[in-house]
Amino acid sequence: MSVRQRMGSIRIALLGGVAVSASACASILSFEDLEVAGADAGEDVSAPPPPDAPVDGTGDATDAGDAGSDANDASNVVCAPGYHDCAGVCSSDFSPNSCGQSSCSPCVAPISGTSVTCNGMACVGSCSSTLTLCDGGSASGQCVDIRSDPNHCGACATVCSAPDAGGMATCGGTPPACGMTCNPGLTACPAVKPTGCVDNTSDVRNCGACGNACPRHDGGPAATCVDGGCQ
């Protein structure tokens, strides 16, 4: 091989080495360019992405939601049969403090009553042996003496009529019956005037006594009753 040929081989070899080096540099520059591009975009391409926010109830936001759910559950308590929800507490349908299937208010004892119970639907008042439980007065009723009460004479709601004027209705007797009492100076004449009291000293139809009517004078003035006597 001539000197010229040897020089040509060496030149080719040198050029080939330069080509290899240039190729390696290009690879290095390409990787560096990638990092620079990522840095220019404000992104760290060498760091792994952050983990996703928890969605399975382990994070704070979900815990707060669970707390709200618990509060809602407390206001929707499911109670066993015979009980109902009163502000998050299961209360008995048969308790006088929460009588019925929805009430959370205590029963009110009847007027003049001794106690009050609950039958699971409504409050039931109790009376002493001499009194009778009637409606009215309170939600649990009232205890009355039907032997003498003119508004419940002989039975609940049997009302005695009061006189037209001058007196008041009464109840008494055996069995109990309605009557009336008149103011002083007046007399009850139920056979003549069932609903009123009369003045026997001046009433011409009851002069001196019930039913004693003064006769009219023929052709004269009308009859009068003075001090219980007809004139």
Wavefront OBJ file of the C-alpha trace (Angstrom):
o trace
v 0.000 0.000 0.000
v 1.316 3.403 -0.922
v 1.814 6.261 1.460
v -1.078 8.095 -0.146
v -3.373 5.118 0.361
v -2.308 4.856 4.033
v -3.016 8.541 4.604
v -6.448 8.139 3.030
v -7.324 5.268 5.401
v -6.191 7.240 8.409
v -8.304 10.198 7.257
v -11.349 8.000 6.827
v -10.787 6.472 10.249
v -10.473 9.912 11.813
v -13.572 11.116 10.052
v -15.435 8.033 11.213
v -14.440 8.738 14.811
v -15.624 12.287 14.494
v -18.909 11.014 13.095
v -19.315 8.642 16.016
v -18.535 11.421 18.489
v -20.929 13.772 16.764
v -23.659 11.137 16.917
v -23.091 10.643 20.644
v -23.125 14.367 21.233
v -26.345 14.663 19.317
v -27.896 12.054 21.584
v -26.695 13.876 24.706
v -27.888 17.221 23.370
v -31.282 15.767 22.553
v -31.729 14.533 26.168
v -30.548 17.872 27.578
v -32.781 19.778 25.185
v -35.708 17.728 26.536
v -34.916 18.729 30.121
v -34.526 22.376 29.142
v -37.836 22.339 27.285
v -39.563 20.873 30.292
v -38.021 23.471 32.576
v -39.085 26.264 30.228
v -42.680 24.990 30.428
v -42.586 25.194 34.235
v -42.725 21.413 34.647
v -40.246 19.133 36.403
v -40.046 16.229 34.018
v -37.682 14.375 36.297
v -40.147 14.333 39.313
v -43.078 11.846 39.403
v -46.590 13.333 39.272
v -48.354 13.857 42.624
v -50.840 11.173 43.693
v -54.544 11.721 42.996
v -56.745 13.091 45.818
v -58.423 10.291 47.783
v -61.965 9.481 46.785
v -62.575 6.442 48.970
v -63.435 8.162 52.301
v -59.857 8.389 53.633
v -59.358 12.124 52.959
v -60.367 15.152 54.973
v -63.005 16.320 52.502
v -64.725 12.956 52.551
v -64.495 12.813 56.348
v -66.346 16.127 56.537
v -69.022 14.671 54.271
v -69.284 11.632 56.519
v -69.809 13.914 59.547
v -72.676 15.640 57.752
v -74.150 12.280 56.845
v -73.996 11.192 60.488
v -75.906 14.340 61.496
v -78.595 13.563 58.934
v -78.807 9.976 60.157
v -79.373 11.247 63.719
v -82.436 13.169 62.545
v -83.867 10.103 60.783
v -83.759 7.511 63.520
v -85.470 4.223 62.727
v -87.184 2.932 65.873
v -88.557 -0.482 66.736
v -92.345 -1.078 66.637
v -94.040 0.620 69.566
v -91.531 3.478 69.565
v -91.144 6.669 67.551
v -88.440 9.282 66.976
v -88.362 12.279 69.325
v -85.364 14.485 68.481
v -83.145 11.513 67.733
v -84.349 9.412 70.680
v -86.723 6.447 70.339
v -89.641 7.092 72.728
v -92.443 4.721 73.670
v -95.877 5.123 72.061
v -97.357 4.151 75.459
v -95.496 6.672 77.602
v -97.533 9.635 78.923
v -94.468 11.748 78.075
v -94.663 10.831 74.349
v -98.128 9.366 73.874
v -99.078 8.063 70.433
v -97.120 7.335 67.289
v -95.861 10.869 66.654
v -96.295 13.045 69.760
v -93.253 14.178 71.729
v -95.215 16.272 74.243
v -96.363 15.021 77.659
v -100.002 14.282 78.396
v -101.938 16.824 80.451
v -103.872 15.435 83.404
v -107.651 16.031 83.314
v -109.082 18.876 85.336
v -109.765 17.640 88.880
v -108.234 14.313 87.870
v -105.867 12.090 89.781
v -103.517 10.911 87.012
v -103.113 10.370 83.279
v -101.972 7.334 81.271
v -101.517 6.516 77.583
v -103.162 3.691 75.611
v -100.681 3.925 72.746
v -102.880 6.270 70.721
v -104.177 8.944 73.115
v -103.870 10.256 76.644
v -106.373 8.801 79.134
v -107.181 10.631 82.351
v -108.170 9.003 85.603
v -110.706 10.288 88.130
v -111.539 9.465 91.734
v -114.353 7.001 92.415
v -116.954 9.763 92.944
v -116.198 11.592 89.687
v -116.762 10.779 86.018
v -114.364 11.541 83.157
v -116.030 13.735 80.508
v -114.703 15.556 77.458
v -113.625 19.172 77.632
v -111.527 21.244 79.941
v -108.203 19.811 78.727
v -106.848 17.415 76.110
v -107.407 14.575 78.608
v -110.882 15.753 79.594
v -112.256 16.737 82.982
v -113.489 14.896 86.022
v -117.017 15.960 87.021
v -119.699 14.975 89.502
v -122.674 14.007 87.353
v -124.852 13.997 90.472
v -124.676 17.788 90.812
v -123.043 19.351 87.743
v -125.707 21.215 85.652
v -123.496 20.884 82.570
v -123.246 17.104 83.022
v -126.415 16.233 84.904
v -126.756 12.451 85.224
v -124.415 11.948 82.264
v -121.642 13.738 80.383
v -122.817 16.729 78.294
v -126.394 16.690 79.658
v -126.822 20.449 80.118
v -129.573 21.934 82.274
v -131.249 25.089 80.952
v -130.807 28.221 83.028
v -133.847 30.351 83.980
v -134.751 33.237 81.708
v -133.876 35.650 84.514
v -133.427 35.828 88.232
v -131.877 32.434 88.921
v -129.582 29.605 87.872
v -129.796 25.994 86.711
v -129.198 23.175 89.174
v -128.777 19.418 89.115
v -129.696 17.054 91.930
v -131.891 14.298 93.215
v -131.909 10.552 92.691
v -131.544 9.927 89.850
v -129.982 13.330 89.043
v -132.355 15.758 87.324
v -132.228 19.382 86.233
v -133.802 22.100 88.351
v -133.344 25.768 89.125
v -132.863 28.112 92.021
v -134.146 31.656 92.096
v -132.734 34.798 93.530
v -134.097 36.023 96.892
v -137.635 37.399 96.521
v -138.387 35.189 93.504
v -140.030 31.784 93.251
v -139.532 28.935 90.826
v -142.788 27.883 89.214
v -141.752 25.120 86.786
v -145.308 23.962 86.088
v -146.294 27.432 84.886
v -142.991 28.841 83.753
v -140.444 26.002 83.343
v -137.556 28.272 82.449
v -138.039 31.231 84.772
v -138.501 32.570 88.261
v -141.518 34.672 89.199
v -142.372 37.323 91.781
v -145.451 36.038 93.634
v -146.087 39.465 95.061
v -146.819 41.080 91.696
v -147.264 38.404 89.006
v -150.984 38.273 88.062
v -150.554 34.679 86.797
v -148.853 33.572 90.002
v -150.195 35.958 92.596
v -149.306 34.791 96.066
v -148.556 31.290 94.759
v -147.562 29.509 91.585
v -150.508 29.166 89.190
v -152.807 31.553 91.053
v -153.997 33.847 88.236
v -155.958 36.953 89.087
v -159.328 37.171 87.179
v -160.105 40.042 84.878
v -162.807 42.487 85.940
v -165.829 42.525 83.626
v -165.754 45.826 81.823
v -163.341 47.188 84.377
v -159.611 47.649 84.729
v -157.260 44.736 84.293
v -156.559 42.600 87.288
v -153.523 43.325 89.348
v -151.507 41.555 92.014
v -150.384 43.642 94.936
v -148.315 42.187 97.745
v -149.382 38.720 96.734
v -153.087 39.498 96.499
v -155.345 39.969 93.484
v -157.046 43.358 93.157
l 1 2 3 4 5 6 7 8 9 10 11 12 13 14 15 16 17 18 19 20 21 22 23 24 25 26 27 28 29 30 31 32 33 34 35 36 37 38 39 40 41 42 43 44 45 46 47 48 49 50 51 52 53 54 55 56 57 58 59 60 61 62 63 64 65 66 67 68 69 70 71 72 73 74 75 76 77 78 79 80 81 82 83 84 85 86 87 88 89 90 91 92 93 94 95 96 97 98 99 100 101 102 103 104 105 106 107 108 109 110 111 112 113 114 115 116 117 118 119 120 121 122 123 124 125 126 127 128 129 130 131 132 133 134 135 136 137 138 139 140 141 142 143 144 145 146 147 148 149 150 151 152 153 154 155 156 157 158 159 160 161 162 163 164 165 166 167 168 169 170 171 172 173 174 175 176 177 178 179 180 181 182 183 184 185 186 187 188 189 190 191 192 193 194 195 196 197 198 199 200 201 202 203 204 205 206 207 208 209 210 211 212 213 214 215 216 217 218 219 220 221 222 223 224 225 226 227 228 229 230 231
